[in-house]
């Protein structure tokens, strides 16, 4: 959350997602799939932007 706040403070476009029952590591399969889908979506968006 601190990293998110720091990015927002400097105007970096960012999104904060907090999964229930997860701490620092993603342990549940559905949450992991969500993280991977969001990561791929981000790369897809950023690479097409150029």
Biopython code that builds the backbone (N, CA, C, O; Angstrom):
import numpy as np
from Bio.PDB.StructureBuilder import StructureBuilder

atoms = [
    (1, "UNK", "N", (0.818, -1.171, 0.000)),
    (1, "UNK", "CA", (0.000, 0.000, 0.000)),
    (1, "UNK", "C", (0.879, 1.259, 0.000)),
    (1, "UNK", "O", (0.517, 2.268, -0.606)),
    (2, "UNK", "N", (2.016, 1.202, 0.668)),
    (2, "UNK", "CA", (2.913, 2.355, 0.690)),
    (2, "UNK", "C", (3.472, 2.636, -0.704)),
    (2, "UNK", "O", (3.593, 3.792, -1.109)),
    (3, "UNK", "N", (3.809, 1.584, -1.428)),
    (3, "UNK", "CA", (4.326, 1.749, -2.789)),
    (3, "UNK", "C", (3.258, 2.393, -3.674)),
    (3, "UNK", "O", (3.561, 3.291, -4.459)),
    (4, "UNK", "N", (2.020, 1.939, -3.548)),
    (4, "UNK", "CA", (0.892, 2.494, -4.298)),
    (4, "UNK", "C", (0.732, 3.982, -3.987)),
    (4, "UNK", "O", (0.597, 4.798, -4.899)),
    (5, "UNK", "N", (0.748, 4.328, -2.720)),
    (5, "UNK", "CA", (0.600, 5.734, -2.325)),
    (5, "UNK", "C", (1.734, 6.597, -2.867)),
    (5, "UNK", "O", (1.517, 7.731, -3.293)),
    (6, "UNK", "N", (2.941, 6.047, -2.845)),
    (6, "UNK", "CA", (4.079, 6.790, -3.383)),
    (6, "UNK", "C", (3.943, 7.049, -4.872)),
    (6, "UNK", "O", (4.227, 8.149, -5.346)),
    (7, "UNK", "N", (3.510, 6.043, -5.605)),
    (7, "UNK", "CA", (3.308, 6.221, -7.044)),
    (7, "UNK", "C", (2.232, 7.258, -7.329)),
    (7, "UNK", "O", (2.402, 8.118, -8.194)),
    (8, "UNK", "N", (1.129, 7.173, -6.601)),
    (8, "UNK", "CA", (0.031, 8.132, -6.788)),
    (8, "UNK", "C", (0.482, 9.561, -6.453)),
    (8, "UNK", "O", (0.076, 10.521, -7.108)),
    (9, "UNK", "N", (1.299, 9.678, -5.457)),
    (9, "UNK", "CA", (1.776, 11.004, -5.043)),
    (9, "UNK", "C", (2.530, 11.702, -6.159)),
    (9, "UNK", "O", (2.465, 12.924, -6.296)),
    (10, "UNK", "N", (3.247, 10.919, -6.958)),
    (10, "UNK", "CA", (4.022, 11.487, -8.056)),
    (10, "UNK", "C", (3.305, 11.410, -9.398)),
    (10, "UNK", "O", (3.918, 11.597, -10.449)),
    (11, "UNK", "N", (2.007, 11.136, -9.357)),
    (11, "UNK", "CA", (1.191, 11.181, -10.566)),
    (11, "UNK", "C", (1.306, 9.992, -11.489)),
    (11, "UNK", "O", (0.916, 10.073, -12.654)),
    (12, "UNK", "N", (1.834, 8.893, -10.995)),
    (12, "UNK", "CA", (1.955, 7.692, -11.812)),
    (12, "UNK", "C", (0.606, 6.982, -11.839)),
    (12, "UNK", "O", (0.009, 6.730, -10.792)),
    (13, "UNK", "N", (0.130, 6.659, -13.041)),
    (13, "UNK", "CA", (-1.129, 5.932, -13.160)),
    (13, "UNK", "C", (-0.934, 4.544, -12.552)),
    (13, "UNK", "O", (-0.055, 3.791, -12.970)),
    (14, "UNK", "N", (-1.749, 4.223, -11.579)),
    (14, "UNK", "CA", (-1.586, 2.951, -10.887)),
    (14, "UNK", "C", (-2.933, 2.442, -10.400)),
    (14, "UNK", "O", (-3.921, 3.176, -10.377)),
    (15, "UNK", "N", (-2.956, 1.198, -10.020)),
    (15, "UNK", "CA", (-4.182, 0.564, -9.533)),
    (15, "UNK", "C", (-3.802, -0.308, -8.337)),
    (15, "UNK", "O", (-2.791, -1.009, -8.370)),
    (16, "UNK", "N", (-4.603, -0.260, -7.299)),
    (16, "UNK", "CA", (-4.345, -1.050, -6.095)),
    (16, "UNK", "C", (-5.391, -2.155, -6.002)),
    (16, "UNK", "O", (-6.591, -1.883, -5.968)),
    (17, "UNK", "N", (-4.935, -3.385, -5.963)),
    (17, "UNK", "CA", (-5.827, -4.541, -5.844)),
    (17, "UNK", "C", (-5.403, -5.334, -4.615)),
    (17, "UNK", "O", (-4.239, -5.712, -4.478)),
    (18, "UNK", "N", (-6.348, -5.580, -3.731)),
    (18, "UNK", "CA", (-6.058, -6.337, -2.514)),
    (18, "UNK", "C", (-6.992, -7.553, -2.476)),
    (18, "UNK", "O", (-8.213, -7.408, -2.412)),
    (19, "UNK", "N", (-6.412, -8.728, -2.515)),
    (19, "UNK", "CA", (-7.205, -9.950, -2.493)),
    (19, "UNK", "C", (-7.447, -10.399, -1.057)),
    (19, "UNK", "O", (-6.547, -10.322, -0.221)),
    (20, "UNK", "N", (-8.648, -10.864, -0.773)),
    (20, "UNK", "CA", (-8.932, -11.358, 0.584)),
    (20, "UNK", "C", (-8.112, -12.609, 0.902)),
    (20, "UNK", "O", (-7.814, -13.411, 0.016)),
    (21, "UNK", "N", (-7.764, -12.759, 2.136)),
    (21, "UNK", "CA", (-7.031, -13.933, 2.644)),
    (21, "UNK", "C", (-5.608, -14.041, 2.101)),
    (21, "UNK", "O", (-4.991, -15.098, 2.238)),
    (22, "UNK", "N", (-5.063, -12.988, 1.489)),
    (22, "UNK", "CA", (-3.698, -13.022, 0.965)),
    (22, "UNK", "C", (-2.844, -12.010, 1.710)),
    (22, "UNK", "O", (-3.319, -10.934, 2.075)),
    (23, "UNK", "N", (-1.605, -12.351, 1.931)),
    (23, "UNK", "CA", (-0.669, -11.435, 2.588)),
    (23, "UNK", "C", (0.338, -10.950, 1.547)),
    (23, "UNK", "O", (-0.044, -10.263, 0.600)),
    (24, "UNK", "N", (1.599, -11.289, 1.702)),
    (24, "UNK", "CA", (2.619, -10.837, 0.760)),
    (24, "UNK", "C", (2.711, -11.737, -0.469)),
    (24, "UNK", "O", (3.085, -11.275, -1.547)),
    (25, "UNK", "N", (2.383, -12.984, -0.319)),
    (25, "UNK", "CA", (2.424, -13.920, -1.441)),
    (25, "UNK", "C", (1.009, -14.287, -1.858)),
    (25, "UNK", "O", (0.091, -14.305, -1.038)),
    (26, "UNK", "N", (0.847, -14.577, -3.139)),
    (26, "UNK", "CA", (-0.458, -14.999, -3.643)),
    (26, "UNK", "C", (-0.498, -16.526, -3.553)),
    (26, "UNK", "O", (0.309, -17.210, -4.182)),
    (27, "UNK", "N", (-1.432, -17.052, -2.776)),
    (27, "UNK", "CA", (-1.492, -18.491, -2.559)),
    (27, "UNK", "C", (-2.669, -19.175, -3.215)),
    (27, "UNK", "O", (-2.580, -20.350, -3.573)),
    (28, "UNK", "N", (-3.766, -18.467, -3.378)),
    (28, "UNK", "CA", (-4.954, -19.085, -3.956)),
    (28, "UNK", "C", (-4.903, -19.014, -5.476)),
    (28, "UNK", "O", (-4.536, -17.992, -6.056)),
    (29, "UNK", "N", (-5.277, -20.114, -6.100)),
    (29, "UNK", "CA", (-5.180, -20.240, -7.555)),
    (29, "UNK", "C", (-5.945, -19.129, -8.272)),
    (29, "UNK", "O", (-5.425, -18.541, -9.220)),
    (30, "UNK", "N", (-7.155, -18.835, -7.841)),
    (30, "UNK", "CA", (-7.973, -17.825, -8.517)),
    (30, "UNK", "C", (-7.335, -16.435, -8.424)),
    (30, "UNK", "O", (-7.405, -15.652, -9.372)),
    (31, "UNK", "N", (-6.724, -16.138, -7.294)),
    (31, "UNK", "CA", (-6.056, -14.853, -7.133)),
    (31, "UNK", "C", (-4.809, -14.775, -8.015)),
    (31, "UNK", "O", (-4.520, -13.733, -8.604)),
    (32, "UNK", "N", (-4.084, -15.870, -8.098)),
    (32, "UNK", "CA", (-2.895, -15.911, -8.948)),
    (32, "UNK", "C", (-3.273, -15.707, -10.416)),
    (32, "UNK", "O", (-2.602, -14.967, -11.137)),
    (33, "UNK", "N", (-4.337, -16.356, -10.851)),
    (33, "UNK", "CA", (-4.795, -16.188, -12.228)),
    (33, "UNK", "C", (-5.193, -14.739, -12.497)),
    (33, "UNK", "O", (-4.954, -14.217, -13.586)),
    (34, "UNK", "N", (-5.795, -14.095, -11.510)),
    (34, "UNK", "CA", (-6.172, -12.691, -11.656)),
    (34, "UNK", "C", (-4.932, -11.805, -11.785)),
    (34, "UNK", "O", (-4.898, -10.904, -12.623)),
    (35, "UNK", "N", (-3.930, -12.054, -10.970)),
    (35, "UNK", "CA", (-2.683, -11.277, -11.038)),
    (35, "UNK", "C", (-2.030, -11.457, -12.408)),
    (35, "UNK", "O", (-1.587, -10.483, -13.017)),
    (36, "UNK", "N", (-1.970, -12.678, -12.884)),
    (36, "UNK", "CA", (-1.351, -12.940, -14.185)),
    (36, "UNK", "C", (-2.131, -12.277, -15.316)),
    (36, "UNK", "O", (-1.530, -11.725, -16.237)),
    (37, "UNK", "N", (-3.459, -12.324, -15.257)),
    (37, "UNK", "CA", (-4.287, -11.691, -16.286)),
    (37, "UNK", "C", (-4.097, -10.178, -16.280)),
    (37, "UNK", "O", (-4.018, -9.557, -17.340)),
    (38, "UNK", "N", (-4.023, -9.587, -15.098)),
    (38, "UNK", "CA", (-3.802, -8.140, -15.007)),
    (38, "UNK", "C", (-2.424, -7.756, -15.541)),
    (38, "UNK", "O", (-2.275, -6.731, -16.206)),
    (39, "UNK", "N", (-1.424, -8.579, -15.251)),
    (39, "UNK", "CA", (-0.066, -8.312, -15.733)),
    (39, "UNK", "C", (-0.002, -8.388, -17.251)),
    (39, "UNK", "O", (0.583, -7.516, -17.893)),
    (40, "UNK", "N", (-0.599, -9.421, -17.825)),
    (40, "UNK", "CA", (-0.613, -9.557, -19.286)),
    (40, "UNK", "C", (-1.376, -8.411, -19.938)),
    (40, "UNK", "O", (-0.971, -7.909, -20.987)),
    (41, "UNK", "N", (-2.461, -8.002, -19.330)),
    (41, "UNK", "CA", (-3.251, -6.885, -19.848)),
    (41, "UNK", "C", (-2.437, -5.595, -19.838)),
    (41, "UNK", "O", (-2.496, -4.808, -20.782)),
    (42, "UNK", "N", (-1.678, -5.385, -18.763)),
    (42, "UNK", "CA", (-0.841, -4.190, -18.664)),
    (42, "UNK", "C", (0.219, -4.175, -19.764)),
    (42, "UNK", "O", (0.419, -3.154, -20.422)),
    (43, "UNK", "N", (0.904, -5.317, -19.966)),
    (43, "UNK", "CA", (1.915, -5.388, -21.011)),
    (43, "UNK", "C", (1.291, -5.168, -22.382)),
    (43, "UNK", "O", (1.851, -4.455, -23.214)),
    (44, "UNK", "N", (0.141, -5.774, -22.620)),
    (44, "UNK", "CA", (-0.553, -5.617, -23.893)),
    (44, "UNK", "C", (-0.865, -4.144, -24.151)),
    (44, "UNK", "O", (-0.625, -3.643, -25.249)),
    (45, "UNK", "N", (-1.392, -3.458, -23.161)),
    (45, "UNK", "CA", (-1.730, -2.045, -23.298)),
    (45, "UNK", "C", (-0.491, -1.190, -23.539)),
    (45, "UNK", "O", (-0.476, -0.358, -24.446)),
    (46, "UNK", "N", (0.536, -1.390, -22.739)),
    (46, "UNK", "CA", (1.734, -0.551, -22.825)),
    (46, "UNK", "C", (2.515, -0.787, -24.115)),
    (46, "UNK", "O", (3.069, 0.157, -24.678)),
    (47, "UNK", "N", (2.569, -2.033, -24.593)),
    (47, "UNK", "CA", (3.313, -2.303, -25.825)),
    (47, "UNK", "C", (2.578, -1.793, -27.051)),
    (47, "UNK", "O", (3.222, -1.414, -28.029)),
    (48, "UNK", "N", (1.262, -1.770, -27.034)),
    (48, "UNK", "CA", (0.492, -1.257, -28.157)),
    (48, "UNK", "C", (0.489, 0.264, -28.199)),
    (48, "UNK", "O", (0.224, 0.865, -29.240)),
    (49, "UNK", "N", (0.783, 0.875, -27.071)),
    (49, "UNK", "CA", (0.777, 2.334, -26.976)),
    (49, "UNK", "C", (1.893, 2.969, -27.783)),
    (49, "UNK", "O", (1.740, 4.089, -28.269)),
    (50, "UNK", "N", (2.985, 2.293, -27.931)),
    (50, "UNK", "CA", (4.163, 2.878, -28.603)),
    (50, "UNK", "C", (4.034, 2.858, -30.081)),
    (50, "UNK", "O", (4.936, 3.311, -30.785)),
]
sb = StructureBuilder()
sb.init_structure("model")
sb.init_model(0)
sb.init_chain("A")
sb.init_seg("    ")
for serial, (resi, resn, name, xyz) in enumerate(atoms, 1):
    if name == "N":
        sb.init_residue(resn, " ", resi, " ")
    sb.init_atom(name, np.array(xyz, "f"), 0.0, 1.0, " ", f" {name:<3s}", serial, name[0])
structure = sb.get_structure()
